[in-house]
Amino acid sequence: MLEEVKAWLDELGLDVEAWYGVRVFTDPVPADAPLPAYGLDVMLEAEFQAGRRDPYRYLGAQLHVLARRRV
């Protein structure tokens, strides 16, 4: 998926500046599941850290890609 997005952006004259994996740990968790005992802030921090580090960011169910037009 990431390579397809990079190729598409390249065709549009955009360079990828950064990319992040999203929902690395929480994707399989139902939306109505109770919050974990360790708290929402800990869970969100774990998602944030994993989403910006290899190899974990590749496991994200979604991508956030930041691109910039070539000059």
C-alpha positions as CSV (number, residue, x, y, z in Angstrom):
1,M,0.0,0.0,0.0
2,L,2.7,2.5,0.9
3,E,4.6,1.9,-2.3
4,E,1.4,2.5,-4.3
5,V,0.8,5.8,-2.5
6,K,4.4,6.8,-3.1
7,A,4.2,6.0,-6.8
8,W,0.9,7.9,-7.1
9,L,2.4,11.0,-5.3
10,D,5.5,10.8,-7.5
11,E,3.3,11.0,-10.6
12,L,1.7,14.1,-9.2
13,G,5.1,15.7,-8.6
14,L,5.1,15.3,-4.8
15,D,7.8,14.0,-2.6
16,V,7.0,12.1,0.6
17,E,8.3,14.0,3.6
18,A,7.1,11.5,6.3
19,W,4.6,8.8,6.8
20,Y,3.0,7.2,9.9
21,G,1.1,4.0,10.6
22,V,-2.3,4.5,12.2
23,R,-4.2,2.1,14.4
24,V,-1.2,-0.2,14.9
25,F,-2.5,-1.7,18.2
26,T,-6.1,-0.6,18.3
27,D,-7.5,-1.6,14.9
28,P,-8.8,-5.0,16.1
29,V,-10.4,-3.5,19.2
30,P,-14.2,-2.9,18.9
31,A,-15.2,0.8,19.2
32,D,-17.5,0.0,22.1
33,A,-14.8,-1.9,24.1
34,P,-14.2,-0.5,27.6
35,L,-11.0,1.5,28.1
36,P,-8.0,-0.5,29.3
37,A,-7.1,-0.3,33.0
38,Y,-3.9,1.5,32.2
39,G,-5.8,4.4,30.7
40,L,-6.4,6.1,27.4
41,D,-3.3,8.3,27.6
42,V,-1.0,5.3,27.8
43,M,-2.8,3.6,24.9
44,L,-2.6,6.7,22.7
45,E,1.1,7.3,23.5
46,A,1.8,3.6,22.5
47,E,0.0,4.2,19.2
48,F,1.8,7.4,18.6
49,Q,5.3,5.9,19.3
50,A,4.6,2.7,17.3
51,G,3.1,4.6,14.3
52,R,6.3,6.5,13.7
53,R,8.8,3.6,14.2
54,D,9.8,0.7,12.0
55,P,8.8,-2.1,11.9
56,Y,5.6,-1.2,13.8
57,R,4.4,1.5,11.5
58,Y,4.1,-1.0,8.7
59,L,1.5,-2.8,10.8
60,G,-0.9,0.1,10.9
61,A,-4.3,-0.4,9.3
62,Q,-4.1,3.1,7.8
63,L,-1.4,5.5,6.7
64,H,-0.9,9.2,7.2
65,V,1.4,10.5,4.5
66,L,2.9,14.0,4.4
67,A,4.1,15.1,1.0
68,R,5.4,18.3,-0.6
69,R,5.3,19.6,-4.1
70,R,8.7,19.4,-5.8
71,V,10.3,22.7,-6.4
